[in-house]
């Protein structure tokens, strides 16, 4: 039996308790916007949905100078995603839990992109996304959610919390790479 850490420092300014992080998120609006419904349909057909509301400048940085943090608790999926990205030249870091995420994000350099699973053993991925967007040091890091859930309500929750993209699992290597390139502006 593994014990959960007492606290995870997700905002890098103080310690938050697991109980606080595990509390329910505030309710979202009841009506899901049409573009999210369309995006959810796109997920079911194409495997990913990208919503870039504030695109940055077009990147000319090659994959070899781009770090992607993969946060995924399923070991085989984590290794496959790592293999696809590193095989395409990206530098990768891996985390299999919220605590692993905290350790990985503190390692320099700051990741250029985070691929974030929603169902982690110690924390909900939405909580991580919410904390990333509230922190001035991490709020502009692009985040692509990886999830087996593609219901409009879940997609809307991810997009409303600031995700730049959403990939439905399982997915194809080409779909993953296309979504990464799109979100990075490559």
Secondary structure by P-SEA (a helix, b strand, c coil): cccccccccccccccccccccccccccccccccaaaaaaaaaaacccccccccccccccccccccbbbbbbcccaaaaaaaaaaaaaacccbbbbccaaaaaaaaaccccccccccccccccccaaaaaaaaaacccccccbbbbbcccccaaaaaaaaaacccccccccccaaaaaaaaaaaacc
